[in-house]
Amino acid sequence: MARVRLAHLRRTPGATIAIVSIGVILTVMIVAPMLFSKGASELNVFLANQGPGSHHWLGTDNLGRDILKRLLVATRLSIGLALIATSLSAVFGFALGGGAAVLPQRVRPIALRFIDMMLAFPALLVAIFVGAIIGPGATGATLGVGIAGSFYVARVASTLAISVTNREYVVAARVLGVRRSTLLTRYILANTADSLVVVITATIANAIVFLSALSFLGLGVQSPQIDWGQMLTQGVQQFYLTPVAALAPAIAIALTALSFGFAGDALARLLNPLLWTAGGSERPEPQHAPASSGRQPVPVSLRQLDDEPVLDVSELFVSAPSNGTTVDIVSDVSFSVARGEILGIVGESGSGKTTIANAIAQLIQYPAVAQGTIRLCGSDLSELSSKQRDRLLGTSVATVFQDPLAALNPALRIGTQVTESARFHQGLSRGTAIARAIDLFREVHLPAAEHQIRRYPHELSGGMRQRTTIAMGLMNRPALLIADEPTTALDVTIQAQIMDILQSINRTHGTAMVMISHNLALIGQNCHRILITYAGRIVEELPADDLSDAHHPYTRGLVGSVPDMSQPLNLPLTQIPGSVPDIHARPSGCAFHPRCPLAEPICGSEVPPLLGRNGRRRVACWVANSDLTSSQPR
């Protein structure tokens, strides 16, 4: 792998220039003080202010010292102090900016505004201020430049980090209980390193200039030490006599800044695995994967359904502020999932399916607020401390997202990502965790499991990535698996294989599942029970076997819109007129009544209650429940 990176580095534009120029600079930093220190400090007033010649290639300064030797000797201190100052800027800046990105949503704006406030002060002014407090010299100048540059790095780091924190692989890591420090280093730093390294190499160039400016002002390096800034100060004073004395350090500063710029571009490409692994083999989905065989869920025993549920949601509301008021995204949702049961949630886009799943996994983003009771494995999440809640969610809940490529960290190898949660929560050694991951890869029919451990997500096909996310979710043997549109991005054949895998996991481990999809036929074939959601509410709950006998008009419309091979060819599919209402303009009463062909006057004025019918069925419809609500005015 190292050879692949080096080969890619050689092909990178400007890499050769960067390697040669940085090599020359490092050589001069090491060798020049050993060879030329005496000549650089030797005074000879009789040779003062001489121009370039055979004995002094760049001439002499006002004290007769050789300008070239002084320039070479000053390289170590000039570059060294710049590297130290840049290191301070990088460490403080990323800790401040990246840390702000992983802070709670309520606190994050305060940290960001502090960074913006400090950026309002010119960096050179901050460096001068710090240098003046500490006192003239290399220490004060280095600290001043390092602190001044840290706010610039912090702002860039916070912007890059915030763009990463909302991606699905970071959300998945939070569900698995990954600590914030790990999120900051493995997930945020790893995925912003290529951009940050460009910023940091540019900061090196700025640091050289700022340190030279402080020396020019008398706050930097003091005699008898020399750096390029001090040489520039002295050279400007005798510019009309020996212009080379000022031009030489100025050119050295410019060329060094340019060299680090080339190096930054080359390192950025080297740190991005998407670039240096380009052209690698993306293996197609194997054709010999197990085929679907009329997928039917295994019946859940009555004993399992009577046991305490794995998940019990009661009176769940999710609301968010909007235009000076509060709107409900999800309203009064209650359901439970037993061990070994597969619950499907179906509805059009905007019906609240994913919001319900996010509320279960505690992923509702501020300023939205989730209220209600969520009991997981017998524990009320609202009664647990933050650490207890994170551990329970990390070990008992797994989430499979719609886009497996977005759910996997592109900067980490598959093996690192899959084993991370188990190593953190269960204290497994790396070898034990890798062995378990390989076993799970085989269970989800991922070919060449040992080989996949060392690959990056973009080197896998779509079906292989989805199998990987399923295996990653199973590492802690969760009691509940939430699958949010797990097959939408896949073709029909791979969809069937993924559903077979989920059913096999359900049978083998007794894992409870909440499966979200727009595909009613897929849910009907693979789930025990189905919730139909509309405009943030459950409008019907029924066993999957009774789907053809649905009561709610919306459910009937969804069922009628699914193609059926037994349906006469001359009959069109059912179409539900209109669309799901916007959360800001939901109609009064039953939200479905403007689209409902059976709507009655009461439907437009009162919200229908979700009433139980025939054991495990519930319906929220004035018309369907007319026999149960005959006392209501119609």
N, C-alpha and C positions, 0 to 999 in steps of 0.2 A: 504493500500500500504506500510505503514511503517513496518507493521508486516511481509509482504513478504520480504522486504529488510533485516530485522533483521534475519529472518529465513534463508535467503540465506547466510548472513554473518556468521552465526553459522556453516554452512556447508563448508565454505571456508577454504582450508588448511592453517594452521598457524594463523587463526583468533583468536582462543582461546589463543594461546601464545601471540599474539599481545595485546589482550584486557587485559590479566592478567599482562603482563610486563609493559604496558603503565599505567595501573591502579596503580601498585606498584610505578612506578616512580613519578606519580602525587601525590600520597599519601606522599611519602618521601619529595617531594618539598614543600608540604603544612605543614606537621607536624614537620619534623626534625628541622627547624630553631627555632620553638617554644619550643621544648623540649631540644635540645642539644647545643644551641648557647653558653651558658656559659661554658659547659664542653669542647667544641671545641676550645675555646680561652684561657682556664685556663693553666697557665704555671707551670711547676714543674721540674726544672732541675735535681732534684734527681732521677726522673724516666725517664730520657732521654734515647732514643734508646733502649728501652726494647722490647723484642719480644712478640708475642701473648701470652696472659694469661687469667686467669679467670676474672681479673679486667679490662683488656684492650684487647679485643678480637683480634684486629689486631696490638696490640703493641702501642708504642708511637714514636713520632718523636724526632728530636734533641733538642727540647725545652720541652719535656715531655708532649706534648699535645696528646690526644687520637686520633689515626688515623681514627678509625671507625666513631667517632662523627664528625670529620672534613670532612670525605668523605660524610656523610649523609647531613650535613649542606651545603656543597659546591654544592650539586645537584641542588638546586634552582637557584643559579646564573649561573652555567654551562649550564643547560638545558634552562633556561630563555633567556640568551644571545644568545644561538644557535637558539632558535625559533625566536627571534627578527631579527637576521641576516638572517635567511632563509626567513622570511616574506619579508624583503627588497629585497632579491634576487629574490623571486617569483614575486613580484609586478613589480620591475624594469625590470626583465628579460622577463616576458610575455608582458609587455607594449612595450618593444623594439623589441622582436622577433615576437610576434603576430602582432604588428603594422606594422612591415616591410612587412608582408605577404599581408596586405590589401592596401598597398601603390600602386600608379599607377605603371605600369610595367616599366616605364623609371626610376623611382626613387628607386624602390625596390633593385636593385643590389648595390646601394651605401650604403644603410642601412645594407645589408648583409655583404658587405666587411668590414664595420666598426666593426661589431660583430666579424668577423674572425680575424681582426687585433688585437682586444683586447684579443681574446683567445690566441694569440701568446705569450702573457706575462703569466708566471706562476701565478696561482691564489694566492699562498702564497706570492709571491713577490709583487703583487698588494696590498694585505692586509697589508703587512709590510709597503709599501710605504704610503698608506692612514693613517695607524696607526701612522707612524712617523710624518706625517704632522699635524695631529690633536693633537697628544701627547699621552703618555702612559696612559692607563686606559681602563675601560670597554667601554666607548663611542667610542673611536677611534678604538678599536679592533672590536667592533660590526659593525661599519660602514665599516671598511676595509674588513671584511669577507663578509658582505652583498653585497658590490659593486663587490668584486672579484667573488662571486658566481653568480651574475646576468648575466654575459656574457655567462656562461655555460648554464644557464636556457634559455637565449635568443636564443642561437643557436639551442637548442633542440626544443624550442617553435616555432621558425621560420620554421624549417624543418617539424614539425607536421602540422603547420598552412598552409604551402604552399601545402601540400598533400591534405588538405581539401578544399582550396579555389577554386580548379578547378572542384569540384564535382557539380553535377547538382542541388542539393538543395541550394547550395550557389549561383550558377548562377541564379536560379529561384528567390532567395531573392533579388539579385541585380536588376533583371527585375522589381520586385515589389517596388523598391525604398527604400529598407531597408538601414539605415545609417551604415557607417563603424564601428562606435562604437558598434552598435547592432550586426553587423556581427562578430565582434571580440569576444563579450561575449556570445551571444546566439548560434552562429553557429560554431565558431572556438573553443572557450574555452570549450563549452559543449561537443564537439566531440573529444577533445584531453585531457580532464580532467583525464581520467583513466591512460593515459601514463604520463601526467605531474605530477600526484600525486606520482608516483613511483620516478620520478626524484627529486621531492621536498623532499620526505622523505630521499632519499640518500643524498641530500644537507644538511639536518639536521645533519646527521652523519658526513659529511665533515666539517660542521661549528663547531661542537664540537671539532673535531681534530684540525682545524685551530686556534680556540680560545685558545685551550690548547697550541698549538705551539707558539702563540704570547705571552701567559703568560710565557711559557718556556724561551722566548727571552727577557722578561722584558717589553714587550709592551702591555700586556694584563692587567688583573685584578691586582690591587696593594693592598698591605697590608693596613689596617687590613682585607680587603675583601679576601675571599678565593674561588677558583674554582679548578677544577680538574687539569687544566694545571699548576697552581701554586704549587699544591701538588706534581705533577709529577716532576716539576723542583727541588723541595726540596728533594724529594725521591731519585732521581738519584744521588744527591750529597752524600747520605749516603747509597747507594745501598749495599755496602759490609757489613755494620753494621746491617741494618734492611731492607732487600730487599722488605718486604711487603709494606714499605712506598712508593715505586715506582710502585710495581705490583698492588696494590689496585686501584689507580686512573686509571691505564692503563686498568685493567679488567673492571672497571665501564664504561669507554669510549667505549670499545668494545661491552659490553653487551647492552648498550643504543643504539648504532648504529644498532646492530642486531635487537633490539626490534622495532625500527622505520622502519627497512627494512620489517619486518613481517607486520607492520601496513600499510605500503605503498601498499603491495600486496593485503591486504584485502580491503582497501579503493578503490583501482583500480577496483576490481570486483564489489564493491558496487556502484560505479559511472557509471557502464556500464549497461544500462537497457536491453541490449540484453542478458546479463547473468542472472540478477536476475528476469527477466520475462520469462526466458526459461521454456518451458512446459506450457505456457499460451495458451489459445485457439485461434487458427487461424481459423476464421470462414470461411467456404466455401462460394463461391458465391451462393446467393439464387437462387433456381430454378424457383421461381415465378416471376422473374424480367420480365419486359415487353419485349415481343419478337418483332423481326423485322417484318415489314410488307411491303416488297417490297420497301425499302427506296428510295424515290425520293425527291430531294430538291424542296422546294417551289419556284416557279418562282419569280425572282426579278422584281419588277415593273420598267417600263421605267422612272418613276419619280425618283426612287431611283438611278438609274444608271446615270441620268443626273445631280443629285446633286453633290456638291463637294465631292470627294472620301474621305473615312476615311484614306486610305493610298495611297500615290502617290510616286512611286519610279522612278527616272529619271537618266539615264546614270550612273548606279551604277557600280563601279569597286572596287574589293578587291584584293590587291596585297601584296606580302610578299617577303622579301629578301631571296635569295638562291644562294649559291655558287658564291658570288660576283656579282650577278645580281638580277633583280627583275622579279618575275613571277606573272602573273595575274591568280588568282584563280577564280574570277568572272569577266566577261567582258561585259560592255555596256548593262546592264539589266535595262529595263524600263517596268513598269506595274502599274496598279492602282487597288484598291479594293473599291467597293461602300458599303455603309451601307446596311446590310442585305444580302450581297453577300458572297458566299463560293468559294474561288479560290483554285484550286488544283495545286500543283507543283510536277511533276513526272519526274523521270530520274533514271538511274542506279547509283550505288555508285560511288562517285567521280565526279558527274555532277554538283555539286555546290548548291544543294538544301538547305542543312542546313546552308551553309555559307551565303546565301541570307537571311535566317531567322535571323541568328545572327547579320547580318548587320542592319536589321530593328530594332532589340532590342538593338542595340549598345553594342553587346557582342563580337566584334572582338578583339582578344587578340594581344597585342604588341608582336612582331614587325610587324605583319600584319596591313595594313592600308586600311580603306574603304573611297572611294571618290565618290562623286555624290550627288544628292539631294534626301532626304527622307522627305516627308511632311506627318505629322501625325495629323489628325484632323485639317488640315489647317495651321499647324505650321511647319516651316522648322527647323528640329532638329539642323542643323549646326548654326543657328542664335540665339539659346537659350543659356542662361548661364547653367553651369553644374547643378545648383540646379533646374532651371526651366525644364531642360531636364529630370532629374531624376524624378521629380514630374509628368511630362506629361507621361513618360513611365510607372511609377508606377501605375497611375490611368487609363490609356487608353489602355495599352497593357497587355495581359496575355499570358503565354506560357505553353503549355502542352508538356512535354518531353516524349521520347520513353520509358524510364525505370522509372516507378513511384516510385519504391523503392529508386533509386538513387536521385530522385527529391525531396524526403522528408527527412528532418533532422532526423536522427535516435535517436538523444538525446533529442528531444522535443516531447511533446504530440501533438496529432493531433490538438486539440483545439487551442493551442498556435500558431502553425504554420499558421493555416487557418485564424485566426483573426488578426495576427500581422500587415499586410499591411493596413487593413482597420482602425485599431486603430491608426496607425501612420499617414496615409494620411487624414483620415476623422475625427480624434479625437473622435471616438466612445468609449463609456465606455466598460468595459469588458463584462458586462451583455448584452448590446445591440449587441456587435459583436458576442458573442456566440449565441444569438437568431437568428441573420442573418445566421450564419454558419449552424445552425441546419435546417433552412428553405432551404438553398441551398443543404444540404445533402439529404433532402427529394426530392428536385427537380431533383437531379441526381440519385435518387432511391438507395441511400445508406441505408441499413436496420439498424434499431435501432440507429437512428441518435444521440440521446442524449447519448447513451453509447459510440459511437465511439469518441466523443469529448475527452474522458479521456484516450484513448488508444495510444500506440506507433505504428509507421508505420509497424514494423515487425510483429505486431499482426494482420494485415489485409491481406486478400488475394490480388492477383494481380489486379483483377478487382475492388475491393474495394479501393485499393490505387489509381488507375487511376481516379475513380470517385472523390476521395478526392482532387487530384490535379486539376481537372476541377472545383470543387467547390471553391477551394482556389483562382483560377484565376478569378472567377466571383465575389469575395467579393467586389471589387471596381467598379463593373458594367462596365467593359472595353468596349471600342468601337471596339477593334480588338483582336481576339484570334488567336494565332499561335500554331498550333498543329503539332509537328514534330514527325512523325511516332507514333501516339498515340495508335495504336492497334497492333503494331508488336509483342510485348511480350505476347500477350493474345491469347487464343484459339478462334476458329471461332465464337462460340456462344457469348462469351463476346465481341468480336470485333463488332458484330452486335448491341449489347446493347449499347456499347459506342458510336457508330455512331448514333444511335437513340437519345441518350442524346444530342450529339452535334447539331443534326438537330433541336431538340426541343428547345435548347438554341437559335439557329439562328432564329427560328420562333417566339419565345416568346419575346426575347429582341432585335431582329434586329441586333445582333452582327455580324460584318464582320469577316470572318475567312480566314486564309491562312492555308491550309492543305497540309502537305508534306508526301509523301509515295512512296514506290516502287510499290505498288499494284495499277495498272492502273484500274482494274475493280472496286476496292473500291472507287477510286477517281471519276471515271466516274458515279457511282451510286449516289454519295453524293455531288457533286460540280456543280456549275453553269458554271464555266469556268475553263479551264485547261491550264497551261503552261508546255511545254515539254522542259526540259533543257538537254544540252549535253556539256561537257567540259567547263562548266562555262558560257555558253551562252543560251539564249532562242532560240530554233530552230523552235518552233511553238506555237501559241496561238489560241485556238478555243473553241467554246461552247461545253460543255460536250455532248449535244445531237448530235453533228456532229462528234463525235470521230470515228465512223465507216467510215467517209468520209475524213480521214486525208490526207494531201497533202505531208508532209515531209516523206521521206523514213524511217527515224528513228522512227517516230510516228507510221507509218504503221507496222514496225517490232515489236514494243511494243504491238500494238493491236493484231497482229497475234499470239503473244506468249501467249496470255491469253486464257485458255481453254473455249470452247463454246459448250454448249450442242447440238446446231444445226449443229455443224461441223461433217462431215462424219468421222466415226471411223477409216477408213483406211488411212486418211490423217494425216501426222505428224504436230505438232505445228511448227510455224515459229521460226527459230533460227537466231539471229543476229550474224554473225561471229565476232571473235576478242573481244576486251574489250575496255573500256573507256581509252583513252591515259593518261599517267602520265602528271602532270602539267609541268614537266621539259622537256618533249619531245612531245609536242603537234605538230601535223603536220601543215604545212602551209595551207593557204586557209581554206576550210571548214574542221573542225576537224573530221567530220564523213566520209569524202570521202574514207579513206582506207577500211572502212567496207561497203560502199554503193554500191549496185549492179547497180545503175543508174549513177554513177559518170562519169563526163566528164572532159576534160583537164582543164577547168577554175576552177573546184572545188578544184584542188590541188594548185592553185596559188593565188586565191583571196577569201577573206572572204565574203560570201553572205550577203547582207543587209536584215534586218527584215522588210519585206514589208507588208502593209495592203492589205487584200483581202476580198471582200464581207462583208463589215461592220466591224464586231468585230473579224475577223480572221487576223492573221499575220503569215507569213512563211519566214524562212531564208533558201532558197534553190535555187540554180541556175536552177535546172531542173524544180522544181515545179513552179517557177516564170518565166519560159522562155517566157511566153506571155507578162510579164511586163518588162522584161529586154532584149528585142530583139536587142537593140542597143549595148549591151555589146559584145565584141569579144568572140567567143566560141571555 
